Amino acid sequence: MALLLAPGSNWILSGGLSTWGELVTEVEFEFNPDNLLMLLHADGPDGSTVFADSSNKLRSILASGNTKHSSVQSKFGSTSIYFDGSADFLNINPGMNFAGDFTIECFVYPTSSQDDIIGGSSSQNVQIFRINPSTGNISFFLNGTQVFSGTFAGITQNQWQHLAISRSGNQTKMFVNGVQIGSTNTSWTGSFNFDLIGGMFSNQYTGYIEEFRVWDIGIYTENFSVPSLPFPDPPAPELKPEDISLLLHMDGVNNGTTFTDDSLNAFSIATIAGSPKTSTSQVKYGTASGDFTQGGRLETPTNDAFVFNGDFTVELWVYRTAMVGSFDTVLSGANENSFLLRGSASGPTVSINGVSITSAVSFALNTWEHWAVVRRGPVVTVYTNGTAIASGVISGTVSCDKFVIGDSGAVLGRYFYGYIDDLRITKNFAHYVSDFEPPIASLPNPPKPANIEVPTVSLAINKATPTIEAVAATDPDFANVSLLLHMDGSNGSTTFADSSSNGLTVTASGNAQISTAESKWGTGALRTTRSTGALTLPSTALLELTGDFTIEFWVYAVQDRGRLLGFSAANSRFEINQNSTAETGANAYKAYVYNAGVELFDNVSFGFANQVWHHVALTRSGTSLRLFGGGTLYATRENSGTFTVNGIAGQSSSFIYFDGYIDDLRITKGVARYTANFTPPTAPFPDA
């Protein structure tokens, strides 16, 4: 059975790939990475007691007893998890509950011939994979009752074997090394909890475990080939426009009383008490901010958009002018128990589901500060000006129901005094996973459905004959296209054809070549590595961008950074950089644009993830220079200088070569194709 990354947000599970062996039976279906509840590789340093969940759930996994990584035995990599049979176990928080389909699988290397338990839950006396190498028996117990068992001679001491139990509908099956054991259980549909791996009760597991994976779907329904590679990590979560629950730029006229929600929800914001208003006297970004200097209370409507089952981000800019009383409330859920961001003389307090996270870093007076509360997995982190100041583990559903701005959800009159700007609440997504540079411009609006541009292909009916002829889509600004590189061709080719009407000569150097291993469109893409490789463009007025312009392309980063475009002026380039190789989330990458030594965009969080195709665009309309990623406007800067493009990928004076792929690059002179959020192209750029 093989696991493939497929285009889009889902994975495809299919059979027949040599990397994971030949399937006994063919299986193919599509599923979402959210179905993966836990993935424990067990590949830490020898002796380490730190264990990481590599699924997007990021569950906390804590070791008890002498549980540790060991290099004595390993199925893949350099280590596995060792349990010595004396109160050794891993505790999983939050635990998992299964009432429907599920799959639990792992590799085990038992060193004892005794009746051992691989995992389960102490709360229900659940025993998952209770094995006895001396008899070959393997069973599953719930509340002390055996609900599933079988005998298989292959369960032996001092040998790696793959175990799996999978329920799909009313069919529950258990497998050892890909072969079903015992009879299919068609009557057991009960629920159970799972939160422990290793020793429990009187049957303590002695041995090694590796690649422990848990799903909320039934994967294995028939015999299969055992994986011959470590389980792959899921792709990092991506931000969806509909997951932005609330976006208040607080823009408007001075002393205005209308607050507009620019999320797709377009919620009506009600003034409940006091006199909050828009003010132009203190502004972080845009035309105004929310003025709460006289006290006031805004409320959103009650909506499921404010019920968080997983990751979430709450962020805003705050300018406090006074502290009245012992504390004030900046933001609250419908009640303070669900969500509370409060300031006091001793520092801020964030309370979620009744659990408080405090810090000695207090709100400053009369200065703008960026505050963010982010949950990634079960960990909630509080940031001020991009620096983490406190964190805690808070799992479970957070039912805010609605948000109260400038006051407490529980008690009227615990007012915040000051200004608030650019308030954004996002569900299902953690915008920040480590220290970051606060936004340098107003937060972008999500693309509206009415703004979606879908390229079409016209169909012309030939009346003379009963045929339908396809008419290729055309580009109304094609005459302004200076360069168009589809990057198509045979694998390893160094010929890059310009499909614009100019037919410019493009020269490959180093290891720059066409690769068919990855492509956004067509047959290939430009591939360069960190060691060498670039495309050189000719010196021509067509690439001297003096007025409006659009530079756009698709990029697929393999490793952490590199130059994407080169400009002829000294110290000029467009590059991306992953500030820390430990950052792998959708905001790990930062974008930089320099021209003639001037830093135009620096350290812009760019919504990138490794090994995913992203559309990138740099446009200028008038003197407004804009940077887009995935159709989202990330930054704006005033600029009127000349951009002369002379290279693609390659190395700058103090940087490294780009390691990845670039596809469908188009430079348009004289036209700013994008000035606001847009939907990235859904087909290759037209050739006419």
C-alpha positions, 0 to 999 in steps of 0.5 A, a space after each residue: 500500500 502506498 501513500 501519495 501526495 496529490 494536488 490540492 488539499 487531499 492525499 490519495 492512498 493507492 496501490 501498485 507503487 514499487 517503493 512500498 511493495 506490491 499490493 495483494 489487492 488494489 486499493 485507491 481512495 482519496 482522503 483529507 490530511 485531517 483524517 490523520 490523528 497522530 503520527 509518531 515516527 520515533 526518530 529522535 536522538 538516542 536516549 531522548 525522552 522528547 516525542 513529537 506528533 508529526 500529524 497536523 494535530 500536534 498532540 502532546 506526547 509525554 514519556 513516563 518511567 524509562 521510556 526513551 529513544 533507543 538506537 539499539 533497534 530501529 525499523 527505519 532511521 536511527 532510533 525507535 522507542 524503547 519500553 523496559 516493561 516497568 511502568 514505561 508508557 507514553 501519555 497522549 494529550 488530547 486523547 482520541 475517541 473512536 465511535 466510527 471508522 478508525 485505523 491504528 497501526 505500528 511496527 513492534 519489536 517485542 523482546 519478551 515472550 510474555 502477554 504484553 499490551 502495546 497501547 490503549 486507555 486506562 479510563 476504559 481498560 482498553 487494550 489495543 494489540 495485546 500480544 503474546 509472542 509465545 503463543 502468537 495470539 493477538 487480541 483487542 480488549 474493551 472494558 476487560 472484555 475481549 472483543 477481537 482476537 486471532 492467532 498468527 505464528 508470525 508474532 515473534 520475539 526480537 523481530 520487527 512486525 507490522 500490526 494494524 487494526 481497522 474498522 470500516 462500517 461494521 467490518 473490523 479486521 486485524 492484520 499482522 504483516 499485512 495479512 488478516 488474522 482471525 475472523 472479521 468482526 461484524 458485530 462490534 460497533 462500540 466506542 473507545 478511548 485511546 491515550 496511552 502507548 506502552 505499559 499499563 495494568 499488569 501487562 507491561 510491554 517490553 520492546 521497541 515501537 516505531 512508526 505509530 499512526 492513527 486515523 479516523 478512517 478505515 484504511 485496510 479492508 483486505 490484505 496489503 503489502 507492509 510499508 517499506 518506508 517511513 510513513 510520510 508527513 502530511 502537507 502543512 495546513 493551508 489558509 482558506 479564505 472562508 476560515 477568516 471568521 472576522 476581519 475589522 480594519 476599523 477604517 472609515 471617516 473620523 467619528 464614524 460609527 460604522 464598523 465593516 467586517 471584510 471577511 467573507 462572513 460580512 458580519 454586522 457589528 453592533 454597538 452595545 454600550 459606550 461610544 466606540 467610533 472610527 478615528 483618524 487621530 491614531 492609525 496603525 494602517 489604513 484610514 482610521 482605527 477603532 477609538 475606544 478612548 471613552 470606553 465602549 463595547 462592540 459585538 459580533 453576532 453569534 455564529 459557528 465561525 467563532 467555535 474553534 475545534 482545532 487551530 485558531 489565531 486571534 490578532 490585533 493592534 492595540 494602542 492603550 491610552 489609560 488603565 482604569 481600575 485594576 484591569 480592562 478587557 480588550 477582547 472576550 468571547 460570549 463569556 469570559 470562560 471561553 476566551 478572554 484577553 485582559 490587561 492589568 498592571 502586572 501584565 496581560 492574561 489570556 484565558 481559554 476554556 477557563 485555563 489562564 495563561 499569564 505573562 509579566 510583559 504588560 501592555 505599553 501606554 501610548 504606543 502601537 503593539 501587535 498582540 496575537 493568541 495562536 493555538 497550534 495543536 493543543 499548544 496556545 502561544 501568546 505573542 507581543 510584537 511577534 515575540 512569544 511571551 507565554 504558552 500553555 496546553 489547552 485542548 478541546 473545543 473553544 466555544 466563543 459563540 460571539 466576540 465582544 470587543 473592548 469589554 468583557 463578555 460577562 460583565 458590562 463596563 470592564 472597558 478597554 481605553 485606547 485604540 484598536 486596529 486590524 483585528 483578525 480572527 481565523 479558525 482552523 489555521 495558525 498564522 504564526 508557529 514561532 516568533 515572527 515579524 508583525 505585519 508591515 501593512 494592513 492585513 489582506 482581505 480574503 478574495 470575494 466570490 464575486 472577484 473570482 476570475 475563471 479562465 474559460 475556453 470558448 466553443 465554436 460550432 461549425 454549422 457546415 459540419 457536425 463538429 465542435 471546434 475548441 477556441 483557445 483562451 486568449 490574453 487581452 494584454 498579450 501584446 504587452 507580454 515581454 517574456 513568457 516561459 512555460 518551462 516545458 520540454 524533455 527531462 534534462 533539457 536546457 532549452 527554454 523557449 520564450 512563448 511571447 511574441 518577442 522570442 527572447 533568448 534564454 540561457 541556462 547555466 550551472 545545473 538549471 534544466 527542465 525537470 519532469 518530476 514536478 510541474 504546475 502546468 504542462 510537461 515540466 518546470 525549471 529545476 535548480 538546486 542549492 549548489 548552482 543553476 540559473 537562467 540569464 535573460 538578454 539585455 533589452 528594453 522589453 525587460 526594463 520595467 519603468 511604469 506599470 508592470 506584472 511579474 508572476 510565476 509559480 514556485 515550488 520550494 524544496 528546501 529553505 531559501 533562495 533567489 527567485 529573480 535577479 535585477 541588473 542594478 547592484 544589490 537587487 533581487 527577489 528572494 524567499 527565505 525560511 528563517 528557521 529550518 524548524 519552521 514548516 508551517 504555511 507562514 514559515 517563508 518570508 519574502 524580500 524584494 530589493 532594487 538598486 540597494 533599496 529594501 522594498 519588501 523585507 521579511 514579509 510572511 508569505 503564506 508559503 509551505 515546502 513542496 507545494 506549488 504557490 503563485 507569486 506576483 509582483 505588480 506596480 500600478 502608478 507608484 503602488 508596488 504590491 506583493 502577492 502570494 497565492 492571490 493574496 495581497 501581502 504588502 504594498 510600497 510606494 516606488 517609481 524606480 526602474 526594475 530591469 530583470 536579468 535573471 531567474 533563480 541563481 545566486 546573489 552576492 550574499 545568498 544561496 541558489 534557489 532549491 526548487 522548481 519554477 513554472 509558467 513565468 510571465 512578465 507584462 510591461 505596461 499593465 498591472 494585472 492585479 491590484 487587489 486579492 485575486 484567484 490565481 490562474 487555473 490554467 497555463 498562461 495563453 500563448 496569444 
